[in-house]
Amino acid sequence: MNAPRLLPALLFAALPCLPMAASAAPSAEESITAPETHNRELNVGDKAPDQYKRDDQTVTDWKAKGLPAPEKESHWVRMGDHYVLVQITNGVVLAIHPAK
């Protein structure tokens, strides 16, 4: 038996048996469809389009809108009918809240 050929074959055969990372279905406040992303759904943890990392997109009156204080190096932006907390450094969506 040729051991160098057998090992890759066994690994390939076992690949479908490996558990996949379970992800819960997002709730209404964990995903949105941003109009600027060609109807691509954004979820918490996804990367927002780069334009939302800029300061000119910042919602400055977040407290008046009932939003929690933004985390360090993040800001609230408006995407359609939702407010989205975006991390400025990498564009990751940290939270999604419906606009009232």
N, C-alpha and C positions, 0 to 999 in steps of 0.2 A: 504494500500500500504506500502511496506517495503522500507523506505527511504535509509537505508544503502546499499541495493542492487541496487537501482535505480541510484544513483549518479555514481558509476563506469560504469554502462551500458550507461549512457548518455555521459560520458567522452569518452568512447571507440567508441561510434557512431559518436561523433563529431571530432575524431582524423583525419579522412581523409579530413575534411573541413579546417584544419589549413593550412595556406599558407606555402609553402616550400621556403627556402632561394633561391633566384634567383642568378644564377651564369652565367656570360657571357662566351661564348665559347672562349677558349684561341686563341690568334693570333699565327702566326708562331714563334714569338719570346717569347712566354710565355709558351711554352711546348716543351719538347724534349723527345726522347727515349734514355736513357742511356744504353750502351751496357752491363755495369756491373750489371744492375738491371733486367736481364732476360726480356728485351724488355718492361719493365714497363714504362709508360709515366710519366715524371716529369713535373709538372707545377709550376709556381711561387706560393709560399706558401706551397708547399709540402716539406717533409723532404727528403733530399738527403741521400744516403748511408753514413754511418759513416766514411768511408775511405776518404771522401772529406772534412772532418772537420780538418784533419791533415795538419800540415805545409808543409810536403813533397809533397803535391799535389798543392801547391800555384803557380799561374802564377805570377812570380815576375816582368815581364816586361809588365804589364797591360797597361801602358801609350803608349808604342811602338805599342801595338796591337789595339790602338784606343778605349780602354775601359775606362769608367769613374772611378774615384777614388773609391776604395772600401769603404763601410760604416764602421763605428766603429764596431770592433769585427767581421769582415767578410773578406773574401778573394775570389779572382777569381780562379777558377779551370777549367781545360779542360775536357769536357765530350764529347767524339766523335768529332763531327764537330761543337761544340758549346762551348762558354765560359759561365760558370755559377757562379754567385755571391752567395756564401754560407755563412750563418752566422755560425761562428765558435762555438758559445756556444750551439746551438741546432740543427744545420744542416739544417735550413730552407732555401729554395731557394728564394733569393731576386730578382734576375734578370737573364735573359737568353739572350745572344747575339750570333749570328752566327759567327763562325770563318771565317776570310777572307783568 
